[in-house]
Amino acid sequence: MEQPTVCSGYVGVDSGGSLSKLVYFRPKTTVALPDYVVEDKVLPTFLPGLEPDLSLDLDCQPGGILRFIKVPTSKALDFINFVKGENLHSSFKGISCTGGGAYKFKDALEDLKLPLVIVDEMESLVTGLNFVLKKDLIADEVYTVGPDHQVNRGCMDEIHYPFMIANMGTGISIIKITGPEGKDYERVSGSSIGGGTFWGLSSLLTETSDFSALRKMTPEGNSSDVDLLVGDIYGDQVDKLSHLGLAPEILACSFGKPATCGSPENLENFKPADIASSLQNMIAINTAQIVYLNAKLHGVDQVFFAGGLIQDAPEVKNFLDWGITFWSGGSMKAYFLKHDGFLGGLGAMIHPTEEKKSVTV
């Protein structure tokens, strides 16, 4: 396998429907720059919110750092014009782009007069994933979650092929990674019930259509006020449930309580936050079961979760972990990634292509 290099001089871009993610290489020691060159530390002055997340910096040898930035895709053209106006692209050899924006903004990107390489989305994801799972990075990259949303790093020493990742975006894609190269993957399964389902059904059921508002609302909800639990059906006396092997707080039926509320008027008593919480948990638990069954079918014992539905959503991660742990009888864990959201951009940047081979570092 040709080893990918982060020093290719290319900036990696993953331009999706909501966010465009940029990955670029910044040398630790740089020559003095003219006053008119804008450094990344003052970028937010020009475009509010355009600030690198320094907690995601990756120390790469020789002599540099990988830096990560998100830009709203709705502002992509503004950002490209900003880069052009400030001549920020002069230090790069080219642009390696993946995602829908690679085509949507192709003309604007080519106007920067740099070589533009468009990389397959899935290959970018797999290439980026394999990079962050390298032995010298994996301890800080991979984490599990605890009951109180605590992050537990150092939980994995190495990967072994095959392993599996569930990319939870608008829908769910379940991918088996069979080797270290970008083409070493197979999409083995998936589901149409994903982040788009959460957004769409929540909009219908809560009359809140703003995704950010829904995400803020969900942690405030109590899904057990909407769901039927085992204890709601059998009572909450643990000794009487021993023959079932289930605790009273175990979910028996998502959205079960509205069906038994007695009259249509009582439906108004169900709070929007509780409804959104129930829906989010339902999707997470069912995804965990689908992923577990696919892992068993394909002989996989390491499963990762990524994608927009789980980002900044500790409750989703907890239910995914609970589901994997429950269905596997404790033999498996749900693993998450520090650089989730940037895997495509990172993979596009380091993906080996004929166009990049001629670049002199």
The 8 nearest C-alpha neighbors of each residue, nearest first, counted from 0:
[[1, 2, 180, 179, 3, 181, 351, 178],
 [2, 0, 3, 351, 180, 4, 350, 179],
 [1, 3, 0, 4, 351, 349, 180, 350],
 [4, 2, 349, 351, 1, 350, 5, 130],
 [5, 3, 6, 349, 7, 2, 351, 350],
 [4, 6, 349, 7, 3, 24, 348, 59],
 [7, 5, 4, 8, 360, 24, 9, 63],
 [8, 6, 9, 5, 360, 4, 358, 355],
 [9, 7, 92, 91, 6, 93, 360, 10],
 [8, 10, 93, 94, 7, 92, 91, 348],
 [9, 11, 23, 94, 348, 22, 95, 12],
 [10, 12, 348, 344, 22, 95, 347, 21],
 [13, 11, 96, 344, 21, 20, 14, 95],
 [14, 12, 344, 97, 20, 98, 19, 343],
 [13, 15, 19, 100, 98, 12, 99, 20],
 [16, 14, 18, 98, 17, 19, 99, 100],
 [15, 17, 18, 72, 14, 99, 100, 19],
 [18, 16, 72, 15, 71, 19, 73, 14],
 [19, 17, 71, 72, 15, 70, 16, 20],
 [18, 20, 14, 70, 72, 13, 15, 69],
 [19, 21, 69, 13, 12, 68, 344, 341],
 [22, 20, 12, 68, 11, 67, 344, 69],
 [23, 21, 67, 11, 66, 345, 344, 10],
 [24, 22, 10, 66, 65, 11, 25, 21],
 [23, 25, 65, 64, 66, 26, 63, 6],
 [24, 26, 64, 63, 65, 27, 23, 66],
 [27, 25, 63, 28, 62, 29, 64, 24],
 [28, 26, 63, 62, 29, 25, 64, 58],
 [29, 27, 26, 30, 62, 63, 25, 31],
 [30, 28, 26, 27, 31, 32, 25, 63],
 [29, 31, 32, 28, 26, 33, 27, 90],
 [32, 30, 29, 33, 34, 28, 36, 38],
 [31, 33, 30, 34, 36, 35, 29, 38],
 [34, 32, 35, 36, 31, 37, 30, 38],
 [35, 33, 36, 32, 37, 31, 38, 85],
 [34, 36, 33, 37, 85, 32, 86, 38],
 [37, 35, 34, 33, 38, 32, 85, 87],
 [38, 36, 35, 39, 41, 42, 85, 87],
 [39, 37, 40, 41, 36, 42, 87, 32],
 [38, 40, 42, 41, 37, 50, 51, 43],
 [39, 41, 38, 42, 50, 43, 51, 37],
 [42, 40, 39, 43, 44, 38, 37, 45],
 [41, 43, 39, 44, 45, 40, 49, 46],
 [44, 42, 47, 49, 46, 45, 50, 41],
 [45, 43, 42, 41, 46, 47, 49, 48],
 [44, 46, 43, 42, 47, 41, 49, 81],
 [45, 47, 43, 49, 44, 48, 42, 78],
 [48, 46, 43, 49, 44, 45, 42, 50],
 [47, 49, 43, 50, 46, 70, 69, 42],
 [50, 48, 43, 47, 46, 42, 70, 51],
 [49, 51, 43, 48, 42, 52, 68, 40],
 [52, 50, 68, 67, 53, 66, 49, 39],
 [51, 53, 54, 55, 67, 50, 68, 56],
 [52, 54, 56, 55, 51, 66, 67, 50],
 [53, 55, 52, 56, 51, 57, 67, 337],
 [54, 56, 53, 52, 57, 67, 338, 66],
 [57, 55, 66, 53, 65, 54, 64, 58],
 [58, 56, 65, 64, 59, 55, 66, 63],
 [57, 59, 64, 63, 56, 65, 60, 62],
 [60, 58, 63, 64, 57, 61, 62, 65],
 [61, 59, 62, 63, 58, 64, 5, 6],
 [60, 62, 59, 63, 6, 26, 58, 64],
 [63, 61, 60, 27, 26, 59, 64, 28],
 [62, 64, 26, 27, 59, 25, 61, 60],
 [63, 65, 58, 25, 59, 57, 24, 26],
 [64, 66, 24, 57, 56, 23, 25, 58],
 [65, 67, 56, 23, 22, 64, 24, 51],
 [66, 68, 22, 51, 21, 52, 55, 23],
 [69, 67, 51, 21, 20, 50, 22, 52],
 [70, 68, 20, 19, 21, 18, 71, 49],
 [69, 71, 19, 18, 72, 20, 49, 68],
 [72, 70, 18, 73, 74, 19, 17, 75],
 [71, 73, 18, 75, 74, 19, 17, 70],
 [72, 74, 71, 75, 17, 76, 18, 70],
 [75, 73, 77, 72, 71, 76, 78, 70],
 [76, 74, 72, 78, 77, 73, 79, 71],
 [75, 77, 79, 78, 74, 80, 107, 104],
 [78, 76, 74, 80, 75, 79, 81, 73],
 [77, 79, 81, 75, 76, 80, 74, 82],
 [80, 78, 76, 82, 81, 77, 83, 75],
 [79, 81, 83, 77, 78, 82, 84, 76],
 [82, 80, 78, 84, 79, 83, 77, 85],
 [83, 81, 79, 87, 85, 80, 84, 86],
 [82, 84, 86, 80, 81, 85, 79, 111],
 [83, 85, 81, 86, 82, 80, 87, 79],
 [84, 86, 82, 87, 83, 81, 36, 37],
 [87, 85, 83, 88, 84, 89, 82, 36],
 [88, 86, 82, 85, 89, 83, 36, 90],
 [89, 87, 86, 90, 91, 82, 83, 111],
 [88, 90, 87, 91, 86, 92, 113, 83],
 [89, 91, 88, 92, 87, 8, 86, 93],
 [92, 90, 8, 88, 93, 89, 9, 10],
 [93, 91, 8, 9, 113, 90, 114, 358],
 [92, 94, 9, 114, 113, 91, 115, 10],
 [95, 93, 115, 10, 9, 96, 116, 114],
 [96, 94, 116, 11, 347, 348, 117, 115],
 [97, 95, 12, 117, 101, 13, 11, 347],
 [96, 98, 13, 118, 101, 120, 117, 12],
 [99, 97, 14, 13, 100, 15, 101, 120],
 [98, 100, 101, 102, 15, 14, 103, 97],
 [99, 101, 103, 14, 102, 104, 98, 15],
 [102, 100, 99, 97, 96, 105, 98, 103],
 [101, 103, 105, 100, 104, 99, 98, 106],
 [102, 104, 100, 105, 101, 99, 106, 107],
 [105, 103, 107, 100, 102, 106, 101, 108],
 [104, 106, 102, 108, 107, 101, 103, 109],
 [107, 105, 109, 108, 104, 110, 103, 102],
 [108, 106, 110, 104, 109, 105, 79, 111],
 [109, 107, 105, 110, 106, 111, 104, 79],
 [108, 110, 106, 111, 107, 112, 105, 113],
 [109, 111, 107, 112, 108, 106, 113, 105],
 [110, 112, 109, 108, 113, 83, 107, 88],
 [113, 111, 110, 109, 114, 108, 115, 93],
 [112, 114, 93, 111, 115, 109, 92, 94],
 [113, 115, 93, 94, 116, 112, 92, 109],
 [116, 114, 94, 95, 93, 113, 117, 109],
 [115, 117, 95, 96, 94, 118, 114, 354],
 [118, 116, 96, 97, 95, 101, 115, 119],
 [119, 117, 97, 347, 96, 120, 116, 123],
 [118, 120, 122, 121, 123, 97, 117, 98],
 [121, 119, 123, 97, 122, 98, 118, 124],
 [120, 122, 124, 123, 119, 125, 343, 181],
 [121, 123, 181, 125, 119, 124, 120, 126],
 [124, 122, 346, 343, 347, 120, 126, 121],
 [125, 123, 343, 121, 127, 342, 122, 126],
 [124, 126, 128, 122, 181, 127, 123, 129],
 [127, 125, 346, 181, 123, 129, 128, 124],
 [346, 128, 126, 342, 130, 345, 124, 125],
 [127, 129, 125, 130, 126, 131, 342, 124],
 [128, 130, 132, 126, 127, 131, 125, 179],
 [129, 131, 127, 128, 132, 133, 126, 346],
 [132, 130, 128, 133, 129, 136, 137, 127],
 [133, 131, 137, 129, 130, 136, 128, 134],
 [134, 132, 136, 131, 130, 135, 137, 129],
 [133, 135, 137, 136, 157, 132, 156, 138],
 [134, 136, 133, 137, 138, 132, 131, 139],
 [137, 135, 133, 134, 138, 131, 139, 140],
 [136, 138, 132, 140, 134, 139, 133, 141],
 [139, 137, 153, 140, 136, 141, 155, 156],
 [140, 138, 137, 136, 141, 152, 153, 142],
 [141, 139, 137, 337, 336, 138, 136, 131],
 [142, 140, 336, 335, 137, 139, 138, 152],
 [143, 141, 152, 151, 335, 334, 154, 150],
 [142, 144, 151, 334, 150, 335, 333, 152],
 [145, 143, 150, 149, 148, 151, 317, 142],
 [144, 146, 149, 148, 147, 150, 143, 317],
 [147, 145, 148, 317, 144, 149, 321, 320],
 [146, 148, 149, 145, 144, 317, 150, 313],
 [149, 147, 145, 146, 144, 313, 150, 317],
 [148, 150, 145, 147, 144, 151, 146, 143],
 [151, 149, 144, 143, 142, 152, 148, 145],
 [150, 152, 143, 142, 144, 149, 154, 153],
 [153, 151, 142, 154, 139, 141, 150, 138],
 [152, 154, 138, 155, 139, 151, 142, 141],
 [153, 155, 152, 142, 151, 138, 156, 141],
 [156, 154, 153, 157, 138, 141, 137, 158],
 [157, 155, 138, 137, 154, 134, 158, 153],
 [158, 156, 155, 134, 159, 137, 132, 133],
 [159, 157, 160, 132, 156, 162, 155, 301],
 [158, 160, 161, 157, 162, 301, 178, 177],
 [161, 159, 162, 177, 178, 158, 176, 299],
 [160, 162, 177, 176, 159, 299, 175, 163],
 [161, 163, 160, 301, 176, 299, 175, 302],
 [162, 164, 175, 302, 174, 176, 303, 301],
 [165, 163, 303, 174, 304, 302, 173, 166],
 [166, 164, 173, 304, 172, 167, 305, 303],
 [165, 167, 305, 306, 172, 171, 168, 304],
 [168, 166, 306, 171, 308, 305, 165, 170],
 [167, 169, 306, 307, 170, 194, 308, 171],
 [168, 170, 195, 194, 193, 167, 171, 196],
 [171, 169, 193, 191, 168, 192, 190, 194],
 [170, 172, 167, 190, 189, 193, 166, 168],
 [173, 171, 189, 166, 165, 174, 188, 170],
 [174, 172, 165, 188, 189, 164, 186, 187],
 [175, 173, 186, 164, 163, 185, 187, 172],
 [174, 176, 163, 185, 184, 162, 186, 177],
 [177, 175, 184, 161, 162, 163, 178, 183],
 [176, 178, 161, 183, 160, 184, 175, 162],
 [177, 179, 183, 180, 176, 160, 161, 184],
 [178, 180, 129, 183, 181, 177, 126, 0],
 [181, 179, 183, 182, 178, 126, 0, 125],
 [180, 182, 126, 122, 125, 183, 179, 123],
 [181, 183, 180, 184, 122, 125, 178, 126],
 [184, 182, 178, 177, 180, 181, 176, 179],
 [185, 183, 176, 177, 175, 182, 174, 186],
 [184, 186, 175, 174, 187, 176, 183, 177],
 [187, 185, 174, 188, 173, 175, 184, 172],
 [186, 188, 174, 185, 173, 175, 189, 293],
 [189, 187, 173, 186, 172, 174, 190, 293],
 [190, 188, 172, 171, 173, 191, 187, 170],
 [189, 191, 171, 192, 170, 172, 193, 188],
 [190, 192, 170, 193, 171, 189, 196, 169],
 [193, 191, 190, 196, 170, 282, 171, 194],
 [194, 192, 170, 196, 169, 195, 171, 191],
 [193, 195, 169, 197, 308, 196, 168, 170],
 [194, 196, 169, 198, 197, 193, 199, 170],
 [197, 195, 199, 193, 194, 198, 192, 200],
 [196, 198, 194, 195, 200, 199, 201, 279],
 [197, 199, 195, 201, 196, 200, 202, 194],
 [200, 198, 196, 202, 201, 197, 195, 203],
 [199, 201, 203, 202, 197, 198, 196, 204],
 [202, 200, 204, 198, 203, 199, 205, 197],
 [201, 203, 208, 207, 206, 199, 200, 205],
 [204, 202, 200, 201, 206, 205, 199, 207],
 [205, 203, 201, 202, 206, 200, 271, 274],
 [204, 206, 271, 207, 201, 202, 203, 274],
 [207, 205, 202, 203, 204, 208, 201, 271],
 [208, 206, 202, 205, 209, 213, 201, 212],
 [207, 209, 202, 210, 206, 198, 201, 213],
 [208, 210, 212, 211, 207, 213, 202, 198],
 [209, 211, 213, 212, 208, 214, 198, 207],
 [210, 212, 214, 213, 209, 215, 216, 208],
 [213, 211, 215, 209, 210, 214, 216, 207],
 [214, 212, 216, 210, 211, 215, 217, 209],
 [215, 213, 211, 217, 216, 212, 210, 218],
 [214, 216, 212, 213, 217, 211, 218, 219],
 [217, 215, 213, 272, 214, 219, 218, 212],
 [216, 218, 276, 220, 219, 272, 214, 275],
 [219, 217, 220, 216, 215, 276, 314, 214],
 [220, 218, 217, 216, 272, 221, 215, 273],
 [221, 219, 273, 272, 217, 218, 276, 222],
 [222, 220, 273, 223, 224, 276, 219, 272],
 [221, 223, 277, 273, 276, 224, 225, 226],
 [222, 224, 226, 225, 221, 227, 228, 277],
 [223, 225, 222, 221, 226, 273, 256, 269],
 [226, 224, 256, 254, 223, 222, 273, 274],
 [227, 225, 254, 253, 223, 255, 256, 252],
 [226, 228, 255, 252, 251, 256, 231, 250],
 [229, 227, 250, 251, 231, 230, 249, 248],
 [228, 230, 247, 251, 232, 231, 249, 233],
 [229, 231, 247, 234, 235, 233, 228, 232],
 [232, 230, 228, 229, 234, 233, 227, 235],
 [231, 233, 230, 229, 234, 228, 227, 251],
 [234, 232, 230, 231, 229, 235, 240, 247],
 [235, 233, 230, 231, 236, 232, 247, 229],
 [234, 236, 230, 247, 237, 233, 231, 229],
 [237, 235, 238, 239, 234, 240, 247, 230],
 [236, 238, 240, 239, 235, 241, 246, 247],
 [237, 239, 240, 241, 236, 242, 235, 246],
 [238, 240, 237, 236, 241, 242, 233, 235],
 [241, 239, 237, 243, 238, 242, 245, 244],
 [240, 242, 244, 243, 238, 239, 237, 245],
 [241, 243, 240, 244, 239, 245, 238, 237],
 [244, 242, 245, 241, 240, 246, 239, 229],
 [243, 245, 241, 242, 240, 246, 237, 247],
 [246, 244, 243, 240, 247, 249, 241, 229],
 [245, 247, 248, 249, 237, 244, 240, 229],
 [248, 246, 230, 229, 235, 249, 228, 245],
 [249, 247, 246, 228, 230, 229, 250, 235],
 [250, 248, 246, 247, 229, 228, 251, 245],
 [251, 249, 228, 252, 229, 248, 227, 226],
 [250, 252, 228, 229, 227, 249, 253, 226],
 [253, 251, 227, 255, 250, 226, 254, 228],
 [252, 254, 226, 255, 281, 227, 277, 251],
 [255, 253, 226, 225, 256, 252, 257, 277],
 [256, 254, 227, 226, 252, 253, 258, 257],
 [255, 257, 225, 259, 258, 226, 227, 254],
 [258, 256, 260, 259, 255, 254, 266, 225],
 [259, 257, 256, 255, 260, 254, 261, 266],
 [260, 258, 256, 257, 261, 255, 262, 227],
 [259, 261, 257, 258, 262, 256, 265, 266],
 [262, 260, 259, 265, 263, 258, 257, 264],
 [263, 261, 264, 265, 260, 266, 259, 258],
 [264, 262, 265, 266, 261, 260, 267, 257],
 [263, 265, 262, 266, 267, 268, 261, 260],
 [266, 264, 267, 263, 268, 262, 260, 261],
 [267, 265, 268, 264, 263, 269, 257, 260],
 [266, 268, 265, 269, 264, 270, 263, 271],
 [269, 267, 266, 265, 270, 264, 257, 260],
 [270, 268, 267, 266, 271, 273, 225, 274],
 [269, 271, 273, 272, 268, 274, 267, 220],
 [272, 270, 205, 274, 273, 275, 269, 204],
 [271, 273, 220, 275, 217, 216, 274, 270],
 [274, 272, 220, 221, 222, 276, 270, 271],
 [273, 275, 271, 277, 276, 272, 278, 270],
 [276, 274, 278, 272, 277, 273, 217, 201],
 [275, 277, 217, 273, 279, 222, 274, 278],
 [278, 276, 222, 274, 280, 275, 279, 281],
 [279, 277, 281, 275, 280, 276, 274, 282],
 [278, 280, 276, 282, 281, 277, 275, 197],
 [279, 281, 283, 277, 282, 278, 284, 276],
 [282, 280, 278, 284, 279, 283, 277, 285],
 [281, 283, 285, 279, 280, 284, 286, 278],
 [284, 282, 280, 286, 319, 281, 285, 315],
 [285, 283, 287, 281, 286, 322, 282, 319],
 [286, 284, 288, 282, 287, 283, 281, 289],
 [287, 285, 289, 283, 288, 284, 282, 290],
 [286, 288, 284, 290, 322, 319, 285, 323],
 [287, 289, 291, 285, 286, 290, 292, 322],
 [290, 288, 286, 292, 291, 287, 293, 285],
 [291, 289, 293, 287, 288, 292, 294, 286],
 [290, 292, 294, 288, 293, 289, 287, 323],
 [293, 291, 295, 289, 294, 290, 288, 296],
 [294, 292, 296, 290, 295, 291, 297, 289],
 [293, 295, 299, 291, 297, 292, 296, 298],
 [296, 294, 292, 298, 293, 297, 299, 291],
 [295, 297, 293, 294, 298, 292, 299, 291],
 [298, 296, 294, 295, 299, 293, 175, 161],
 [297, 299, 295, 296, 294, 300, 161, 293],
 [300, 298, 294, 162, 297, 301, 295, 161],
 [299, 301, 331, 302, 294, 298, 162, 295],
 [302, 300, 162, 299, 163, 303, 331, 332],
 [303, 301, 163, 164, 333, 162, 334, 300],
 [304, 302, 164, 334, 335, 333, 163, 165],
 [303, 305, 165, 335, 164, 166, 334, 302],
 [304, 306, 166, 339, 167, 165, 309, 335],
 [307, 305, 167, 166, 168, 308, 309, 340],
 [306, 308, 168, 310, 309, 167, 340, 305],
 [309, 307, 194, 306, 167, 168, 310, 312],
 [310, 308, 312, 307, 315, 306, 311, 316],
 [309, 311, 307, 312, 308, 306, 339, 305],
 [310, 312, 313, 309, 308, 307, 214, 314],
 [311, 313, 309, 310, 314, 315, 316, 308],
 [314, 312, 316, 315, 148, 317, 311, 309],
 [315, 313, 317, 316, 312, 318, 218, 148],
 [316, 314, 318, 317, 313, 312, 309, 283],
 [315, 317, 319, 313, 314, 318, 320, 309],
 [316, 318, 314, 320, 315, 319, 321, 313],
 [317, 319, 321, 315, 320, 316, 283, 284],
 [320, 318, 316, 322, 287, 321, 317, 283],
 [319, 321, 333, 317, 323, 318, 322, 324],
 [320, 322, 318, 324, 319, 323, 325, 317],
 [321, 323, 325, 319, 287, 320, 324, 284],
 [324, 322, 320, 326, 325, 287, 321, 327],
 [323, 325, 329, 321, 327, 322, 332, 326],
 [326, 324, 322, 328, 323, 327, 321, 329],
 [325, 327, 323, 328, 324, 322, 288, 291],
 [328, 326, 329, 324, 330, 325, 331, 323],
 [327, 329, 325, 326, 330, 324, 331, 323],
 [328, 330, 324, 327, 331, 325, 332, 326],
 [329, 331, 327, 328, 324, 332, 300, 323],
 [332, 330, 329, 324, 327, 300, 323, 333],
 [333, 331, 324, 323, 320, 334, 330, 302],
 [332, 334, 320, 302, 303, 323, 143, 319],
 [333, 335, 303, 143, 142, 302, 332, 304],
 [334, 336, 142, 304, 303, 141, 143, 305],
 [337, 335, 141, 339, 338, 140, 142, 334],
 [336, 338, 140, 339, 141, 335, 55, 142],
 [339, 337, 336, 341, 340, 342, 55, 140],
 [338, 340, 336, 341, 337, 305, 342, 306],
 [339, 341, 342, 338, 306, 307, 343, 305],
 [342, 340, 344, 343, 339, 338, 345, 20],
 [341, 343, 127, 345, 124, 344, 340, 128],
 [342, 344, 124, 123, 346, 345, 341, 13],
 [345, 343, 13, 12, 11, 347, 341, 346],
 [346, 344, 127, 342, 348, 347, 343, 22],
 [127, 345, 347, 123, 126, 343, 348, 349],
 [348, 346, 123, 344, 350, 11, 345, 95],
 [347, 349, 11, 345, 346, 95, 350, 10],
 [350, 348, 3, 346, 4, 5, 347, 351],
 [349, 351, 347, 346, 348, 3, 352, 126],
 [352, 350, 349, 3, 355, 353, 356, 1],
 [353, 351, 354, 355, 350, 356, 116, 118],
 [352, 354, 356, 355, 351, 357, 116, 358],
 [355, 353, 352, 356, 357, 116, 358, 114],
 [356, 354, 358, 357, 352, 353, 351, 7],
 [357, 355, 353, 358, 354, 352, 351, 359],
 [356, 358, 355, 354, 359, 353, 352, 360],
 [359, 357, 355, 356, 360, 7, 92, 8],
 [358, 360, 357, 7, 356, 8, 355, 92],
 [359, 7, 358, 6, 8, 92, 357, 4]]
